[in-house]
Amino acid sequence: MDMITLFLIAVGLSMDAFAVSVCKGLATPKYKFKYSLICGAWFGGFQALMPTLGYLLGVNFKSYITAFDHWIAFILLAIIGFNMIKESLSDDEEGADPSFAPKTMLVLAVATAIDALAVGVTFAFLDVNIVEAVIFIGMCTFIISAAGVKIGSVFGTKYKSKAELAGGIILIILGIKILIEHLMG
């Protein structure tokens, strides 16, 4: 997998974490740099952990499904992407919790990284260097989430739905790209 594709996957996966980080920044009465670091660490860490777990699961089942692995990658990325688009178009406004306590952040980090688990399974089928991929995804999500807190404190929720929409579109396009490459190659 080339670096551009990996970068687009990392950005797409980090959009949920970005949206939550923006909400955290919005809910925080006074911005502090440590809030950006907390969000970045939690979200970046879980965005790296979940694809690792997915990859380990995928590797164990790879020999059974290599004939249609590209379809699995396409379907998983499409489902994740469509769900992100659906969330971006939803009128539901979640109440923002200003807490950065570990209990709160753990729940948010797991919730925003579930889709990364499925992407990790996809990585196993595509023979991706998982160490490089998860470090890159984790770092990208760290930076985007840390910035999201600051952006939220300045701009509010104006960009939340646009970020989710963009992330969903990116993941669907990547799923289509993977499918076309395997069908044509």
Salt bridges, closest charged atoms under 4 A:
ASP69 OD1 - HIS70 ND1 3.41
GLU94 OE1 - LYS160 NZ 3.91
ASP127 OD1 - LYS62 NZ 2.27
GLU164 OE1 - LYS160 NZ 3.90
GLU181 OE2 - LYS177 NZ 2.85
